[in-house]
Amino acid sequence: MNVAALRGRVDTLVAHIPLLRNLGTEIIRIEFVDRSMLIAAQSLLAMVPMLVVLAAFLPHLIGTALEQVSQVTGFGDEAVRQVAGEVDLDQVRSETGAVGLAITIVSATSFGRAVQRMFERVWEREHVGGLRGAGRCFLWVGTWLGCLGVVNAVVNLLTDPGDALRPLLQIVGASAVWWGSSWVLLFGRVRGWLLLPGAVLTGLVQVLYGLGSAWFMPAYVESNAEQFGMLGVILALSTWLIGFGGIIVGGALLGRLLVEDPVIVRTVLRARTVLTRSR
């Protein structure tokens, strides 16, 4: 089969499946790659420094934060030890100060704003900016980190590593976090049940991404660290975050397309009618 014939079949398939046709259009409209890169960049430039500064002023957080990063990304113990060795908490405390601490925490809201703008772009809602938007993003960042910590603690409490139930609990927890996150950052302008499919997709793929990362990231990080030192660890983290950003954007976009797809909507309505009549 030549390229032209293959392309013709793909075009025919897309023409007969509205979901695929709309997906291609929406990927261009929301600027999928740019949104994913922006979320990844803000994660690296805003969230990571905030975690380091908070760990300097609240030392017990450094071990917990690095452990969670290792578990989620699959970086491995060697990378965690190298990061911990590079972070001089006494120096951070002496050079940051109260003003620097406040600026670092506030700047972390740039990650929240990037995620907020992504949700607004996907759902075609006007941007909520100003103090109201900044305040909501600030509260969301803190709550989001807290919820991730709670989910991680609950999963560790209820299951052991290798337990078959562990990934399921992680998916449920991640889905719940992103369901609430999307509703909060959209200021309740989209009905909750419409946001649920996107949250479940995001949570599912995010957990699978983390499990897959545990297989290839340790070797990749160690190889980068040997060549470039701490810079290599940062490069590996940046690569991982780009994929993470793509999961967030893709989950939100595909979730909307699913709840608005006419075939799926008709199927759900028919199923609801059948269930109603059978009662």
Secondary structure, DSSP 8 states (H G I E B T S, - for coil): --HHHHHHHHHHHHHH-HHHHHHHHHHHHTTHHHHHHHHHHHIIIIIHHHHHHHHHHSTHHHHHHHHHHHHHH---HHHHHHHHHH--HHHHHHHHHHHHHHHHHHHTHHHHHHHHHHHHHHTT-----HHHHHHHHHHHHHHHHHHHHHHHHHHHHH--TT-THHHHHHHHHHHHHHHHHHHHHTTT-S-HHHHHHHHHHHHHHHHHHHHHHHHHHHHHHHHHHHHHTHHHHHHHHHHHHHHHHHHHHHHHHHHHHHHH-HHHHHHHHHHHHHHHHH-
